[in-house]
Amino acid sequence: MNFLLDKIQPLKLYHTKVIYIKLIYNSSVILGSMKLTTKTRYGARLLLDLAQRQGKGAIQMSEIATRQNISIKYLEQIIRPLKKAKFVKSIRGPKGGHMLAKKPDEITLGDVTRLFEGPSELVDCLGNPKKCPNSDDCLVRQGWQKAAQALYRELDAITIASLLENKKTK
């Protein structure tokens, strides 16, 4: 990887990031740690915020934004898929806002992750075996598949309610 960085070095930093990402993407190499998108993380925080205030009526976006330190504009982008997935419902009007559409024990981190991250494949060949000519015989592919299943098994076991319980016990 250093040889790629050496070739990019003379460029300005913002160009370096774009080219670096493009080179990694084109060669289908994943480097660094696996990270969830901000939408996934903030989506979970938004749901947790609503769950903490369940039974108190509709919660306005400005209140959530202040408590979670997330811009209202970004929260509006996040709430749309949560509403479409029927995790959140909205009430219009001066006393309107948002509330959970499901019970906190019916929403898992696995649900939120799938919603914002898409399919649960860790590598491209899991979702589309044609991307790799070795898919049929690849033993490593089987390992990635088991790892993805284990990851989502754990995420599916963590509900919004269980996160609330963890907060109460601390």
Backbone hydrogen bonds, N-H to C=O, Kabsch-Sander energy under -0.5 kcal/mol:
donor,donor_aa,acceptor,acceptor_aa,energy
4,L,1,M,-0.9
5,L,1,M,-1.7
6,D,2,N,-2.6
7,K,3,F,-1.3
8,I,4,L,-1.3
9,Q,5,L,-1.9
11,L,8,I,-2.6
15,H,12,K,-0.6
16,T,12,K,-2.2
17,K,13,L,-2.0
18,V,14,Y,-1.2
19,I,15,H,-2.6
20,Y,16,T,-3.0
21,I,17,K,-2.4
22,K,18,V,-2.2
23,L,19,I,-3.0
24,I,20,Y,-2.1
25,Y,21,I,-2.7
26,N,22,K,-2.9
27,S,23,L,-1.5
28,S,25,Y,-1.3
29,V,24,I,-1.9
31,L,29,V,-0.6
41,R,37,T,-2.0
42,Y,38,T,-3.3
43,G,39,K,-2.3
44,A,40,T,-2.1
45,R,41,R,-1.9
46,L,42,Y,-2.7
47,L,43,G,-2.3
48,L,44,A,-2.3
49,D,45,R,-2.4
50,L,46,L,-2.3
51,A,47,L,-2.4
52,Q,48,L,-2.2
53,R,49,D,-0.9
53,R,50,L,-0.6
54,Q,51,A,-1.3
56,K,53,R,-1.9
59,I,98,H,-2.9
63,E,60,Q,-0.7
64,I,60,Q,-1.6
65,A,61,M,-2.9
66,T,62,S,-2.0
67,R,63,E,-2.5
68,Q,64,I,-2.9
69,N,65,A,-1.1
70,I,65,A,-1.4
75,L,71,S,-2.3
76,E,72,I,-2.4
77,Q,73,K,-1.3
78,I,74,Y,-1.7
79,I,75,L,-2.7
80,R,76,E,-1.1
82,L,78,I,-1.2
83,K,79,I,-2.5
84,K,80,R,-2.6
85,A,81,P,-2.1
86,K,83,K,-1.6
87,F,82,L,-2.8
88,V,82,L,-1.2
89,K,99,M,-2.9
91,I,97,G,-2.8
96,G,93,G,-2.0
97,G,91,I,-1.7
98,H,59,I,-2.6
99,M,89,K,-2.2
101,A,87,F,-2.6
102,K,87,F,-0.9
106,E,103,K,-2.4
107,I,104,P,-0.9
109,L,155,L,-0.9
109,L,158,I,-2.6
110,G,155,L,-1.4
112,V,108,T,-1.9
113,T,109,L,-2.6
114,R,110,G,-2.6
115,L,111,D,-2.2
116,F,112,V,-2.0
117,E,113,T,-3.2
118,G,114,R,-1.6
126,L,123,V,-1.6
127,G,123,V,-0.6
127,G,124,D,-0.7
128,N,124,D,-1.8
131,K,128,N,-2.4
132,C,129,P,-1.5
135,S,132,C,-1.5
137,D,134,N,-0.9
138,C,134,N,-1.3
139,L,137,D,-0.5
142,Q,138,C,-1.0
143,G,139,L,-1.3
144,W,140,V,-2.4
145,Q,141,R,-2.3
146,K,142,Q,-2.1
147,A,143,G,-2.3
148,A,144,W,-2.6
149,Q,145,Q,-2.2
150,A,146,K,-2.3
151,L,147,A,-2.5
152,Y,148,A,-2.4
153,R,149,Q,-2.0
154,E,150,A,-2.0
155,L,151,L,-2.4
156,D,152,Y,-2.5
157,A,153,R,-0.7
157,A,154,E,-0.7
158,I,154,E,-0.5
158,I,155,L,-1.0
159,T,157,A,-0.8
160,I,104,P,-1.0
160,I,107,I,-2.3
161,A,104,P,-1.5
163,L,159,T,-1.8
164,L,160,I,-1.9
165,E,161,A,-2.3
166,N,162,S,-2.0
167,K,163,L,-1.6
168,K,164,L,-1.9
169,T,165,E,-1.8
170,K,166,N,-0.7
170,K,167,K,-0.6
